[in-house]
Amino acid sequence: MQTEKLKLAIQKSGRLHDDSIKLLKECGIDISNGINQLKTEASNFPLEVFFLRDDDIPQYVEDAVADIGFVGENVVYEKNKKLKVVEQLGFGKCRLSIAVKKGESYNGPEYLQGKKIATSYPVILQQYLQQKNIKAEIHEISGSVEIAPGIGLADAICDLVSSGSTLFMNGLTEAEVILKSQAVLIQHQQLSAEKQQLLEKLVFRIQAVKKAKNNKYVLLNAPNDKLSEIIALLPGMKSPTVLPLAQPGWSSVHSVLSENQFWEIIEQLKNAGAQGILVVPIEKMIV
């Protein structure tokens, strides 16, 4: 009989909150969205969800107040806690970058030698500078890092970048990417055997959702004299499924294509004689 519940910490608001809730629902886990709540429970999975500040999640997981958490990789590496990263979640993608004033002659990391750099990520930045044998002065500030060069506080900044529009509006240009980040699933290092089993079930569902998003189900009609050529273009999970059509000389071919290969292969299929190509999104994919 199930007695324990897995305790999950997610961001209470902000860019990772909505995607975290969406992922749980895509995994078939029914919870409320956490508005004005500190915690909630899933109605159909042994899971309790805490809604916390993003920066606090690694500490809560290290202290075993929460068993697992959804949090940005940048936060995990900055907080430097004793945690295990279990799975990349595929959302919340951004990068931690060095940015300088427009017009500066940036010639690589050596440009930063002796400079003042403003950041909310002093741990990651210090590690980067040490790896590059660069001595620079780090000014740790929270919020509005991008204004630091404009008011004379720093020569450069190290901050999260998504589209780059904030840098542009503040007269800065992205010069160096020091970390590519996305949301990850972290866990406390000493889960009970029962909670570890629950975590494995959750990870199984997450992986199925991720694989589905990265693939498309493709159905097409192929003339039999072109079948070998068309099948060669469709690797699928093992091999394409081929079924005869009512019309003599034609077959229906079913397969799965990676999103990364999709447009190139579709074009090749069309040129090889495929007709009636139908592309269908996949909701879950178990391999």
C-alpha positions in Angstrom: 0.0 0.0 0.0 1.3 3.4 -1.0 2.1 5.5 2.1 4.7 8.1 1.1 4.3 11.0 -1.3 7.0 12.6 -3.4 7.5 16.2 -2.5 8.2 18.5 -5.5 9.3 22.1 -5.3 8.5 24.4 -8.3 8.7 28.1 -8.9 5.7 29.9 -7.4 5.6 32.5 -10.2 7.7 33.6 -13.2 9.0 32.0 -16.4 9.3 28.4 -15.1 6.1 28.2 -13.2 3.6 27.8 -16.1 5.9 25.3 -18.0 6.3 23.2 -14.8 2.5 23.0 -14.4 2.1 22.2 -18.1 4.7 19.4 -17.9 3.0 17.8 -14.9 -0.4 17.9 -16.7 1.2 16.4 -19.9 2.5 13.6 -17.6 -1.1 12.9 -16.6 -0.7 14.4 -13.1 -3.7 16.6 -12.1 -2.8 19.6 -9.8 -4.1 23.1 -9.4 -1.8 25.9 -10.7 -0.6 27.2 -7.4 -2.1 30.7 -7.5 -2.1 32.1 -3.9 -1.1 28.7 -2.6 2.0 27.5 -0.8 1.4 23.8 -1.6 -1.1 21.5 -3.3 -1.5 17.7 -3.9 -2.0 15.8 -7.0 -5.4 14.0 -7.2 -4.1 11.0 -9.2 -0.4 10.6 -8.3 1.3 10.4 -4.9 2.8 13.9 -5.3 2.8 17.0 -3.1 3.8 20.2 -4.8 5.4 23.2 -3.0 5.4 26.7 -4.6 8.7 28.5 -3.8 11.1 31.2 -5.0 13.3 29.8 -7.7 16.5 30.7 -5.8 15.2 28.8 -2.7 14.5 25.5 -4.4 18.0 24.0 -4.2 18.3 24.7 -0.5 14.9 23.1 0.2 15.9 20.0 -1.7 19.3 19.7 -0.1 17.6 20.0 3.3 15.0 17.3 2.3 12.1 19.6 2.9 11.4 18.8 -0.7 12.5 15.5 -2.3 12.8 16.9 -5.8 12.6 20.2 -7.6 12.2 21.8 -11.1 14.7 24.6 -11.3 17.0 26.4 -13.8 20.5 24.9 -14.2 21.9 28.3 -13.6 20.4 28.4 -10.1 21.7 24.9 -9.4 25.3 25.7 -10.3 25.2 29.1 -8.6 23.9 27.7 -5.3 26.4 24.8 -5.5 24.4 22.5 -3.2 24.8 18.8 -2.7 22.2 17.7 -5.2 21.7 15.3 -8.1 20.6 16.5 -11.5 18.3 13.8 -12.8 16.8 15.1 -16.0 16.9 18.1 -18.3 13.3 19.2 -18.8 13.5 20.9 -22.2 12.0 24.3 -21.2 13.2 27.5 -19.7 16.1 27.6 -22.1 18.4 30.6 -21.8 22.1 31.4 -21.5 24.4 33.1 -19.0 26.5 35.5 -21.0 29.0 38.3 -20.7 27.8 41.5 -22.3 29.7 44.7 -23.0 28.8 48.2 -24.2 28.1 48.5 -27.9 31.1 49.7 -29.8 33.6 48.1 -27.5 36.4 46.1 -29.2 35.8 42.8 -27.5 38.6 40.5 -28.5 37.8 37.4 -26.3 37.8 36.6 -22.6 41.1 38.5 -22.2 39.2 41.7 -22.6 37.9 41.2 -19.1 41.3 41.3 -17.5 41.2 44.0 -14.8 37.7 45.0 -15.6 34.7 45.5 -13.3 31.8 43.0 -14.0 28.4 43.3 -12.5 26.4 40.1 -12.0 23.8 38.2 -9.9 25.9 35.0 -10.5 29.2 35.6 -8.8 29.9 31.9 -8.2 29.6 30.8 -11.9 31.4 34.0 -13.1 34.3 33.5 -10.7 34.7 29.8 -11.8 34.7 31.0 -15.5 37.3 33.7 -14.8 39.5 31.2 -13.0 39.3 28.7 -15.9 40.5 31.5 -18.2 43.2 32.8 -15.8 41.6 36.2 -15.7 41.6 38.6 -12.8 38.6 40.9 -12.7 36.5 42.7 -10.1 33.1 41.2 -9.5 30.3 43.4 -8.3 27.4 41.3 -7.0 24.1 43.0 -7.5 20.5 41.7 -7.7 18.1 42.9 -10.4 18.6 45.4 -13.2 22.2 44.2 -13.8 22.0 45.5 -17.4 22.1 49.2 -16.2 25.4 48.8 -14.4 27.7 49.8 -17.4 25.4 52.8 -18.2 25.8 54.3 -14.7 29.5 53.6 -14.4 29.3 50.8 -11.9 30.9 48.2 -14.2 32.6 47.8 -17.6 30.7 44.6 -18.4 27.9 42.4 -17.0 27.3 38.7 -16.7 23.5 38.0 -16.8 20.9 35.7 -18.2 19.9 36.2 -21.9 16.9 34.9 -23.7 16.1 37.1 -26.8 18.8 39.8 -26.2 16.2 42.6 -26.3 17.0 43.8 -22.8 20.7 44.1 -23.7 19.8 46.0 -26.9 17.6 48.5 -25.0 20.4 49.2 -22.6 23.1 49.7 -25.2 24.8 46.4 -24.6 25.9 43.6 -26.9 26.3 39.9 -26.0 30.0 39.0 -26.2 30.5 35.6 -24.6 28.2 32.7 -23.6 29.6 31.0 -20.4 26.7 28.7 -19.6 23.7 27.3 -21.6 20.8 26.6 -19.2 17.4 25.1 -19.1 15.0 23.8 -16.4 16.2 20.5 -14.8 14.8 18.0 -12.3 17.0 17.8 -9.2 16.7 15.4 -6.3 17.8 15.0 -2.7 20.7 12.5 -2.6 19.2 10.1 0.0 15.6 9.3 -1.0 13.9 6.4 0.6 13.4 3.3 -1.6 9.7 4.0 -2.0 10.3 7.7 -3.0 13.0 6.6 -5.4 10.5 4.3 -7.1 8.0 7.2 -7.4 10.7 9.4 -8.9 11.5 6.8 -11.5 7.8 6.6 -12.4 7.7 10.4 -12.8 10.9 10.5 -14.9 9.5 7.8 -17.1 6.5 10.0 -17.8 8.6 13.1 -18.4 10.9 11.2 -20.9 7.8 10.0 -22.8 6.5 13.5 -23.1 9.9 14.9 -24.2 10.4 12.2 -26.8 6.9 12.9 -28.2 7.6 16.6 -28.5 10.8 15.9 -30.5 9.1 13.6 -33.0 6.3 13.6 -35.5 4.2 10.7 -36.8 4.2 10.5 -40.6 1.8 8.7 -42.9 2.2 8.7 -46.6 1.2 6.9 -49.8 4.0 5.4 -51.9 4.0 3.7 -55.3 5.3 0.2 -54.8 8.1 0.7 -57.4 9.5 3.5 -55.3 8.9 1.8 -51.9 12.5 0.8 -51.2 13.8 4.3 -51.9 11.1 5.9 -49.7 11.6 3.4 -46.8 15.4 4.1 -46.9 14.5 7.7 -46.1 12.4 6.7 -43.0 14.4 5.2 -40.2 11.6 5.3 -37.7 12.0 3.8 -34.2 12.9 0.4 -35.8 11.6 0.3 -39.3 8.6 1.9 -41.0 5.2 0.1 -41.1 4.0 -0.7 -44.6 0.4 -1.6 -45.4 -1.1 -2.3 -48.9 -3.7 0.2 -50.2 -6.9 -0.8 -51.9 -5.5 0.8 -55.1 -3.2 -1.7 -56.8 0.5 -0.7 -56.9 0.4 1.5 -53.9 1.2 1.1 -50.2 0.7 3.2 -47.1 3.9 3.9 -45.1 3.8 4.9 -41.4 6.9 6.1 -39.5 8.3 8.6 -36.9 10.6 11.5 -37.8 12.8 13.6 -35.5 11.8 17.3 -35.4 15.5 18.1 -36.3 15.3 16.1 -39.6 11.7 16.7 -40.4 11.7 19.3 -43.2 14.7 17.9 -45.0 13.3 14.4 -45.1 9.8 15.5 -46.0 11.2 17.2 -49.1 13.2 14.1 -50.0 10.1 11.9 -49.6 8.1 14.2 -51.9 10.9 14.1 -54.5 11.1 10.3 -54.3 7.4 10.0 -55.3 5.5 10.0 -51.9 2.0 11.5 -52.0 -0.7 12.4 -49.5 1.9 13.0 -46.7 0.2 13.4 -43.4 2.0 14.7 -40.3 0.5 14.1 -36.9 1.8 15.3 -33.5 2.6 12.6 -30.9 1.2 13.0 -27.4 3.3 10.4 -25.7 6.2 8.2 -27.0 7.4 5.1 -25.2 10.5 3.4 -26.5 
